[in-house]
Amino acid sequence: MKTKCLVIDDEPLARDLMRSHIEKLENFEIVEECSDAMKALNALQKYSVDLMFMDIQMPQITGIEFLKTLKHPPKVIITTAYREYALDGFELDVVDYLLKPITFERFLKSVNKYYQVSQEDLIAEQPVNANVQNEEAFIYVKENKKVIKIHLNEIMYVEGLSEYVQIYTDSKKIITKTSMTNMEEKLPDSGFIRIHKSYIVSVQKIEAFTSSSIELPGKELPIGRSYKNSVLEVLHSQGNVQVG
């Protein structure tokens, strides 16, 4: 499978240079070249894109502004003549920040970073490595530039925060860029239960519950209305209890 690239730059010579660099790589192909963010948006709706090479200073809106509008952007390598946007770029989790003029050697370093980040993402997306009953069962998640192993028996609950989730364990908090739906799919049904649009809890860590809340060590979380029946059904089945 070739890596599908989108080149976004309002300067024809800059697009020519990026095309020349990309065409030297057998496993990369350009699906489209765009002169502004609006054309790029159309291209993203039309093609499956793995990697964007994106300029910052463009007509209408900047590359940074454009990137902020995308809910699920592909990987991004910024190509620009301006150093001052580097912090903005890395806060948006770009793969690399290339300063023009871009040599082929520096371009290759960015490509290697792309491969490394993609591999880390694949590891982090892997499901549980063992049965939930096994104390050694764990998942990988990505926090900043690091892939972290988390043992399932350490997780107390997961909290959703827009495009991120916070994973609370017995000893620390990990923040990773993913959705609650992805986390719910990643965690085993037999050990974890979603109680609210913003919360997934470890069944083993539940100390008490009512018809409207769950108590964990040092924390009380609400049960969402739309989750109430399914949550109470699961908890009742485990302990054969009645809740008023």
WOTAFEN-V604932 format. One record per pair of residues at least 6 apart in sequence whose C-alpha atoms are under 6 Angstrom apart, sorted by the first residue. I is the first residue (numbers start at 1). J is the second residue. Records with the same first field share a line. If there is no record, write none. Layout:
I = J, J
This chain:
2 = 27, 28
3 = 28, 50
4 = 29, 30, 49, 50
5 = 29, 30, 31, 49, 51, 52
6 = 30, 31, 32, 52
7 = 33, 52, 53
8 = 33, 34, 35, 54
9 = 35, 55
10 = 35, 36, 58
34 = 40
50 = 74
51 = 74, 75, 76
52 = 76
53 = 77, 78
54 = 78, 79
55 = 63, 78, 79, 80
56 = 62, 63
76 = 94, 95
77 = 94, 95, 96, 97
78 = 97, 98
79 = 98, 99
80 = 99, 100
81 = 99, 100
96 = 110
124 = 140, 141, 142
127 = 186
128 = 138, 139
129 = 137
130 = 137
137 = 151, 152
138 = 150, 151, 152
139 = 149, 150
140 = 148, 149
141 = 147, 148
142 = 148, 176
143 = 175, 176
154 = 169, 170
155 = 169
156 = 168, 169, 202, 205
157 = 168, 200, 201, 202
158 = 166, 167, 199, 200
159 = 165, 166, 198, 199
160 = 180, 198
163 = 178, 179
164 = 176, 177, 178
165 = 175, 176
166 = 174, 175
167 = 173, 174
191 = 203
192 = 201, 202, 203
193 = 200, 201
194 = 200
195 = 223, 227
196 = 223, 224
205 = 216
206 = 215, 216
207 = 215, 216
208 = 215
209 = 215
212 = 222, 223
213 = 221, 222, 223
214 = 220, 221
